[in-house]
Amino acid sequence: MPDNRSTGNPTIRKTSKKRTTSVAAEGTHGASQTSLEARFAESHSNLNPRRQRLIRAMLDTPEETFYLSSREMAKKFEVDAATIVRTIQAMGYGRFADFAADLRRHFVTRITPYAVMKATAQKKGSLADQVQDSLDRDVENLNVLKSGVDADQVIELARTIRRARKIAIVGVDLAASLAYFLGYGLVPLGFDAETLVGSSGQIHHKVRALTSKDLLIAISFGRCLRQTMDAVLMARKGGVPTWGITDSDTTAIAVHCDSYLCASIASPSAIGSYVGPMALMNSIMLTCSLIQSKRSLALLRQALDEYTTGDRWFEEPRRARG
């Protein structure tokens, strides 16, 4: 199955090694309670039946509400905006933005490919409208990434890559394509990068061989896949520096990696969109090449003949003269 999807804030941040997470009570569907569910349970007695139904509707359909403003949410549930504001205040939120952030985190935990596909299928409009909506969401992901990116953090990762003796990049299922892309791009620049996308046993053996002089880059989104997180936890235990690429500052990747970068994979598609992470990795590889430009040029010059005169490229067969 594909890596879990999310729509977290597409910014770049650095975590603290002292960061911890609390153990939540069991919530719906056998999963731990989200912050939003916990607040709803605690404030239940402060909410009249109408407000309880309103919050329950939001909890049950986060894929349809996480991106809405207070006015848009009011329109969807056929109430006035003041009702939305008063309801979230009764739950203890000072601002709608704080409530919206918890709703996004709730969405990350509860979303499934089925829920995304169901919400998309229920939208009104033609197939052409859906195509446009998908492209619009990709453009939005790129615009938010562009406005929120911290270039200094990208440079910090590039410098960490440059210092590392070996770079191991872990990605599972669909995220394997991202891991392969990053690893393939770093090798021609002279970095000893290896993509770890095989079985759990193979990945574990490779991670155990890493040292404090190496670097582990882990890629996973939403609830994060166990195989990827096992590699992160094993690397941390062995003193290996870790960087994550994920889509929210609340994911397991963000919590457990030394540092991390975020890019949204929000999409009307059930498999998500990797436009944002791909753009982020393009910026990483560009920075890696420029941070040691002389070395990069020298290595690329060695492959110049292959690109200009070799048999790398397809050529139409010559026609025999009649």
N, C-alpha and C positions, 0 to 999 in steps of 0.2 A: 504494500500500500504506500501511497505517497507520503512524504514528510508532512506533518500537520501544519495547517495554515493559520495565519494570524494577520493582524493589521496594526501592529504596534507602531509607536511613534518612530518614524524613520530617521532618527538622529544617531549620532555617534557619541558614545560615552565610554568612560573607563570605570570599571568596578573596583571596589575595595576588597582585599582578601579577607577582611573581617566581616563581610556581609553575610548575614544568615537569613534563613526563612523560618517562619513559625509553622507549627504543625496545626492544620485546621481540622475541624470536626468533619465527620462524613456528611456529604451533601447529597444532592440528587444523583441518580444514575450510578450510585456506588462510588462516585468521585469525591474528592475533598471539596468542601464548601469554598466558593469564591468569596472575595471580600464583599461583593454586592449581595450575595445570598446571606452572608453573616449579618450584614447591616439590616437586611430586610427582616431576618428572624428577630434581631434585637429590638427593632423599632416597630414590630408588628402591632403592639398594643397602642401605639401612637397614631396608627393609620386607620382611617375609617374604611368600611368595605369598598367604597369606590376607589380609593387610593390603593388599597391592597390589590384590587383587580388590575389597576393600571400598572403597578410594578411587576406583578406576576406576568402580565402580557409582555412587558419588556424583557423579563428574564427568559421567557419561553421563545422569543423571537429576536435574539441579539443580532443575528445576521441581517435583520431588516432595520435595526434601530441604532447600531453602534456609531454610524457615521452621520446621524441626523443632528441638527441644531435643536435648541429647545422649541423654537417656533415650528420647525418641520415635524418634530415629534408630537407636538400638540395637534397639528393638522392630521397626522396619521391616526391618532387615537381619538380624534374628534373632541378635544377639550381645548381650553384656552391656555396660552403659554404660562399664565400666572399659576394655573393648577399644577403644571409640570414643576415649576420652581418651588412652590409650597410643598409639594409632595417629597421632593428630594431633600428639602430642608428638614422636613419631619423625620427623615432617615438619618439626619446628622451631617449632611453635606453643606458646606458653606457656599460653594459655587457649583454651577452646572458643569463646568469644566472638570471638577473633581469627580462628579458622578459619571460623566462621559468616559473618563479614564478607567474607572472601575468597570464600566459596561464593556469597554474594549477588552479588558483583561478577562472578564466573564466570557466574552465571545471566543477568545483564544482557547479557553478551557473546554467549552461546550461545542465548538464548531466541528462539523464533520463534512466530508465531501457530499454526503446525501443532503444535508441541510442547505449547503450552498447551491447545489443543483436544484433543489426544490424551490428555493427563493428565486432563483434566476428564471425557472420555468414558469413561475407565477406572475412574473412581470408582464405588463401589457406592452405591446409593440411587435413589430415584425422581426424577422431574423436579421434583416439589415440593421434595425435599431440595436439589436443585441450585439452585433459585430462592432458597431460604433461605441456602444457602452463599454465593451471590453477594451477597446483602444483608448477610450477616454480615461479609464481607470489606470491603465499602464502609464499614460502621460502624467496623470495626477501623482502616481507613485514616484515618478522621476522628478517632478517639480518639487515635491515635498522633501525628497532626498537632497536635491540640489540646494534648497533653502536651509536645510538643517545640518548639512554635513560640516564637520569640524576638520578642516584640512590638517591641522596639527596632529590630530589623532591618526589620520591616514599616514602621515609622515612618520609618526612614532611606530606604527606597524611595519612600514617599509624598513625602518632602521633595525627593528627587531629581526626581520627576515634577513637583512644583510649580515647581522652579527651571528645568526644561527649557523651551526655546523650542518644541520640537516633540518628540513622542514617537512613534517608529516601533515597531510591534509585529509581529514576524515569527513566523509559525506555518505549517507545511506539512502537507498531508494532514489527518488528524483533528485535529491541533493547531491547524489554522486556525479551528476552532470556538472554541477557547479564546482565540486572538488576537482574534477578532471580538468575543467577549463582553467582554474587557477594554477594547478600544478603544471599543466602543459605550457602555460604562458611564462612561468618562472624558470623553467629548465633552460630555454635558449638564452636567458640572461645570465646564466652561469650559476644558478642556485641549485643546490642538491635537494630538489623537491620531489616527494613521492606521494601519490594519491592512494589512500587506504580506503578501498570500497569493497573489499571482499567479505569473507565470512567473519563471524565474530572471533573465532579462534585465530584466524590470520591477522586480524586487526590487533588483537590483544598481544600477540607475539611481537608485532612490529612496535607497538607502543612501549612494551617492556624494555625494548632495546634502546629507547631514547634516554638521553641524559639531560642534565641542566644546561648543557651547551646547545641543545636542540630546541625546536619549537613545534608545538602542536596547534594546528588551526582546525577548529571544529565548526561544521556548518549544519544547523538544524533550526527548525522554526516551530512556532506554536507550542504544543506540549513537549516537543523535542523527543526524538526517538531514543529508546533505551540503549541501542548499540552505540550510538554516537556519544551519549552521556557516560556510558561505561568507560569509553576511551578517555574522555575528559577527566573523570575521577581518578582513573589509573595513572594518567600523566601527572595530575596534581600531587598524588601520593608519592610519585617518584621524583618530585622536584622539577618537573619539566614545565617551562613557561607555556602558557596557553592563551590563545586568542580565539574568540568566537565570532561567527557571522550569523546573526539571527534577526528577528523582526520585532522584538519588544524588550524593554528593560526588565520585564518580569519573567522571561523564559528561563528554563533551567540552564541554558547556555550562558545567559547574561549573569545569572547568580553564581555559577561555579567557575567560569573562566576568569583568569586574571584580568583580562580586558576584552572588550567586545565592540563590534560594529553592528548597527541596525539598519535594515532596509525592509520596507513593507513588501509583502507578497500578496496583498489584497487583490482579489479578482472575482468576477462573476463566474469564472470557471471553477469546476470542482477540484482541479489539480493546482490551482493557484497560479501566480505569475512570478517569474524569475527575472523580469526586466530590471527591477530595482537592484537586487543582489548582483546581477551581471554588470550593471553600470558601476556599482561600488567596487567590484573586483577589477574592472578596467582602470579605475583611478588608482587602485593599489599597485597594479602591475606597471602603470605609467610611472608612478612615483619610485618604484623599485628600479626601473631602468634609468631614471634621471638622477637618482641619488648616487649612482656610480656610472655616469654616462660614458666615461672613457672605456671602462671595462665592457659595458654593454655594446658599444660600437665595435670594439675589437672582436668580440665573440660573434656578433652579427656579420662582421666583415668576412669571417672565416666561412660562413655559409652563403656568401654572396654568389659564388659560381653556381651553386645548386639552384638558386632562385632565378638566375639569368640564363644559364646555358645548359643546365642539367635536364634530366628527363622527368622532372617533378610534375610538369604541366601537360595537360592533354593537348594533342594536336590532331587535327583532322588528317586522315590518311590521304596521301597524294594520289590523284587519279592517274591511271596509265594513259599515256597519249595514244590516240587511235591512228 
